[in-house]
Amino acid sequence: MTGQRISRVMIIGAGPAGMAAALQVARQGITPLLLERGETGGLLRNAHRVENYPGFPGGVSGRRLAGLFRSQLEEAGVVVSRAEVVKLDYREGLFVAETAGEKFRSRTAVVATGTRPLKPEGMEISPASAARVFYEVAAAREVSGEEVAVVGAGDAAFDYALYLSERNRVTVYCRGEKRRCLPVLWERCRREEKIRVVSGVQIDAVGSQKGKLLLEGVTSQGKDVSAKADSLFLAVGREPAIDFLSKQIRESMDGLREKKILYLAGDVKNGIFRQTAISVGDGIRTAMEIGRYFSEEDK
């Protein structure tokens, strides 16, 4: 089935940037087409505690903040269309988003798809263990009473550890001797009795043994090591989720953005600066630019 209505604004992704853009667009009298393949909130749903988002003294859990964003969307009458965009193209002056069963057309497009996790280079994960290997804690909220392993040394890894330690015992494996997380995260993990940090260990293989995950690797001194866990969470970096953009859009992206008809907002363009407040600001500014684009056109 092919959708016939042509939207003014299509927003792909309902994380903080996409939701903020949709709210602001609606305030400007434009009905946005907001497409999201899964649950709204993006990576915000993984956050153990957000402490740098203004208006929440003492911080707020990522899940609660994402829920508040959803409530605000509902109050504004913004509808989230559940659909995964497998291809975004630009044809005859319109953006065309292809999903499994429909095609959506729009005059402008906002790509707010965030990032996707990187897989650790050289790590072999056996098919038998793959179901217990996760990249986001939001995908495994049911994990409880387990021995959990986390691989990574940055903010995400230690934030995952804090989140998971509420109902599990956690071991964090850092490849290097130095941690790259915020000092406050390290201090909290260090004080938490249910979190253990092992530095200088690179996990190279994940297998299955007697109902447990078998983690095998090597220390920085070249010694072989092995450990068991019930589940494994990988937090070793992320990259922009733009694999669905057509070749035509990739080749003409600069021109489309200069024309003010294609926008990138939030983590998808912000590199290491993955913060909710930054994404929200990006979304609002993007929506205001879109509003200006249409107001000038209507003159």
Secondary structure, 3 states (H helix, E strand, C coil): CCCCCEEEEEEECCCHHHHHHHHHHHHCCCCEEEEECCCCCHHHHHCCCECCCCCCCCCECHHHHHHHHHHHHHHCCCCEEECCCCEEEEECCEEEEECCCCEEEEEEEEECCCEEECCCCCCEECCCCHHHEECCHHHHCCCCCCEEEEECCCHHHHHHHHHHCCCCEEEEEECCCCCCCCHHHHHHHHHCCCEEEEECEEEEEEEEECCEEEEEEEECCCCEEEEEECEEEECCCEEECCCCECHHHHHHHHHHHHCCCEEECHHHCCCCCCCHHHHHHHHHHHHHHHHHHHHHHHC
